[in-house]
Amino acid sequence: MFKLCGLQFLLVIHWAVGQNFGDLHVTGPLKDMDFFIPEGGGVRFIYQFTSEPPAVSFRADGEKDGIIDIVPKTGLLYLNGSLDWETKTVHKLQVESLDENGNVVKGPYTITIHVEDINDNPPEFDKAEYTGVVRQNSRPGKPFMQVHATDRDDPTTPHAQLRYSILHHFPNPYGEMLFKIDNVTGEISPSRTGSYYLDPQKQDTFTLVVTVKDMAGMSTNAFTSSTDVIITVKESLWKAPPTIYIQENSTQVHPVQISQVQSNEPNVVYEIFEKENLPRLPFSIDQNGVIYVTEPLDREEKDTYVFYLVTKDNEGELVDKPLQVSIIVEDINDNPPVCQQALTVIEVQENEGAGSNIGTVFATDMDKEHTLNSRLQFQIKSQVPPTPSSNLFFIQQDTGVLQLMSRSLNKRIVSNYSLKVLVTDEVFQTICDVQIHVIDINDQIPIFEKSDYHNVTVAESIPVGTVILEIQATDGDEPATGSSYIIYQVKEGDPNNSFTIETDPETNRGFVRINKALDFEETPVYNLVINATNPEPLVSGVQYNSSSLTLFKVFVTNVDEPPVFRETVYKAEVSEDIPVDTVIMTVEAYDPEGDTVRYSLKGDVRKWLKIDSVTGQVYTASTLDREQQETYTVEVVASEQKNAAQKSRTTLTLQLKDVNDNPPLLAMDNPAYFCHPVSGGERTIIQATDADKQWYFSTFTFSLADDTNAIDNWEISKVNATHAYLSPKHANFEEKVYIVPVVINDNGRPPLERKVNLEVNICSCSSENSCFIEVQRQHSWPSTGQAIGILIGVLLIIGLIIGGAFFHMKYKQENEKKSHQNDVKDTSELNRLT
């Protein structure tokens, strides 16, 4: 199989007959062959078949179409014109070789020439101009028309792959494309901007220049064609209906048509989308867009409805924008007036004048407010009893306000009236009951049974709330009313409100109580003037007089009271380094009876403080130490000089401020060590701490002491504010304990320094890199712990020796005793035998 491309030349047939192409690579024996040749290109040779004796010539038959032929003598297969893929894509020939007599030597063999397409055809639109119609408010991205182009090139190659685009947009008033095109299908739809702005009232015609490119639009050598698309904008059919008014309690047969909508697109499905989550929505829509109310509505139950209408295609996708539908339920007069209270009770004083407003009858109507359906009117239908006349009362027709027609009420004649009030709207009526109580007027003043209650003596320590006197006044007005209820008040003699008076509502008896703690030293005697009044104002012409006043004197006796401190708690803040005998503060107490006060301290467990018993000055008695106790609390006792049993206590709190009086220390949980032999690069971490108060964070500096041996063997490097690394400088260390002098400085004011001898153990280590052999110390003197251990061991040995000697002596004595007894026994036996 051979593929020739780009190899073309001017072939002259009569020249080719006498030429020999044996040196070309496109020669070979006769056999079935396929050739792939691009279309176009003009005259060119394809292949040269070589002859095999006795063959001396070649012959070709088949679909030569006047373009394909073979030179008989040389076997050269050639084109004498251009192939065209669009005309014919495959040419089949039969080639055979002949001898000198014209007999077939080999063949026929099938030679197939496949014509390869080249991009030699520009795309062409089906129409020179397209027209389309789009509706206002159409959904963005919803196609309303389509353009289409074709390309004669091979559709299986990019040559015929077309891509669409909008080149121009006339007019373009918003700076953004109002339309968009699907670059593969050629479908044209409104853009999001177009869906919002398209309006036939502003611009009803647009011209789009739409282009199409082959080569999938990816090549700069692609062919391009264009066409005009004329788009007409029409008013949207999909419009929300105006607000729909439906009269409540309709008697029509339901469902009842109330409106209709139409989509911009055909064959859509209409649906209602609820905005409110109602138990049921009394509306529906059919597939012609007709909206129905499905049942009678009740305005008093719900007066408005809002829902949305949507359209969907067969796949359930939205077609148009949702429309909002508003329903208002119109009122009819279908509700009677309702009395706000089953019985309206009104109280009126017997001295009320003509025209006085004495009360209001309230009624409601559930029909729509501010309409004639809910307008109420009032009328008095009856008055019982009709005494002294049948028209004592008048009611305002539109407000229900009751008024007196004259000054004719008299409680002693009639104490209660019953009225029937008719309340009506345009259709219904209701009776409301009203009861009017005539109440007594306050024309009697309270009168005390005594004008002077003389005096009472109480101790200044009497508890608050104690009743010290009962008083009584009477009132001639109607009982259990505001005209007869008595209010007692101290009118004079009690500027500090030390007394209060409560009234028994049943008996009008008054109880004088202690309201605040009494103080003999401040007020030994109270001369009280008490008045009695009513909560209801007196009628005109009547005034309170001396009959409503009484006198009362209170003598307060003295009680010995303990001293009183000027402050409940005493606090001071001092530095921990203040000198001994420094005055910290002065406490002060006084005795209400004027006795001299003496001071003492209690709870001074650290003996840090002392107090001047006469002046109350508090001194430091010894050196303070914040590190022992930062907040120090003691009790100050104030007692009377003449009666020490009368005493009071208060708390003195001393807050100690820190000073830098503690040098830093090493804080090591485990002794420092390095594994022997030291290989280099090892380091151990050391940490410092300080007993002083640390503000925010501690900062310590570490260094080696000015010691030649230490400096030659060790080095220190900082880790952070509280830690440092200790590292050996070389590897020549023995297995023993080294003493490394380390100097630690803090950041206090003034800064303090401490030199510590850090023990560093160079030891043999286990597989876990921990010391397991205790090596000999660098110095021969034992440590304190070792000395104590040695001492205890020596004492134990001495004890064992003494104990052993004691038991040995005791054992020896027991043996000697047994030996003596045996000797006596032997002597006795010898005497017996003799």
ABEGO torsion letter per residue (X at the ends): XBBBBGBBBBBBAAAAAABBAAABAABEBBBBBBBBBBBEGEBBBABBBBBBOABABBBBBEBAGGABBBBAAAGBBBBABBBBAAABABBBBBBBBBBAAGBBABOBBBBBBBBBBBBABBBBBABABBBBBBBBGBBBGBBABBBBBBBABBAABAAABBBBBBABBOBBAAGBBABBBBAAAGBBBBBAAAAAABBAAABABBBBBBBBBBGGGABAABBBBBBBBBBBBBBBABBBBBBBBBBBGBABBOBBBABBBBBABBGBBBBBBBABBBABBABBBBAAGBBBBABBBBAAABABBBBBBBBBBAAGBBABBBBBBBBBBBBBBABBBBBABABBBBBBBAABBBGBBAEBBBBBBABBBGBAAABBBBBBABBOBBOABABABBBBAAAGBBBBABBABBAAABABBBBBBBBBBAABBBBBBBBBBBBBBBABBBBBABABAEBBBBBAABBBGBBABBBBBBBABBBGBAAABBBBBBABGBAAGABBBBBBAAAGBBBBBBABBBBAAABABBBBBBBBBBABBBBBGBBBBAAABBBBBBBBBBBBBBBBBABABBBBBBBAABBBGBBABBBBBBBAAGBBBBBBBBGBAAGABBBBAAAGBBBBABBBBAAABABBBBBBBBBBAABAABBBBBBBBBBBBBBBABBBBBBBABBBBBBOBBAEGBBBBBBBBBABBBBGBBBBBBBBBBBAAAAAABBBBBABAABBBBBBABABBBBBBBBBBBBBBBABOBBBBBBBBBBBBBBBBBAAGBBABBBBBABABBBAAAAAAAAAAAAAAAAAAAAAAAAAAAAAAAAAAAAAAAAAAAAAAAAAAX
